[in-house]
Amino acid sequence: MELHKDTLSKTITFSENYPDYFHRSFVYAQSYLHDQHLSEDIASEALIKLWENWDESYTTVQRKAFLLTIIRNKCLDHLRKIQVNTKTHEELTEISQRELVFRISLLESTVPQELFISDIQKIVDNTLKQLPEQTRLIFKLSRIDNKSANEIAGELGISIKSVEYHITKSLSLLRKKLKDYLPVILFLYA
């Protein structure tokens, strides 16, 4: 019977103080958290903890100090979580920012025309190396030195038809080797 009486007394005392304690708890939590719902939750959790540890021998000041400690610790825990999350977010943002700066600088330093011209030049050079010596010479005289078929024929002592054959052979092979670059060549030079 004494246990029931103590519980009843505890309940009455707690119930009488609940509105004041809740209001104080909420205002204190809200002053740090700036979140109404979270502050209400923490105030409620703190009051449950106070109820579980209620002792009639404690003074009102001791109860409020206990309640304040609970709320303080819960607010600290929450704010530390926010701090960790914010730091993690900032680190991820910093990494993303560095990667973005890298991609921008890479694009800014890349001149597509120079890249393609370099690739195309390598293919042309390698293809010309595969040609027979006379075909390569005729191609160079025609396309690099800008000589006409008549001039080349006269210089090498061969017929114009022979010069045209060698140029056609060279261009045919180059077309095959550069087929993947045709859209780029057309894009850049058309």
Summary of the structure (lengths in Angstrom):
residues: 190
radius of gyration: 43.3
end to end distance: 102.1
largest distance: 131.3
contacts: 468
relative contact order: 0.06
helix: 88%
strand: 0%
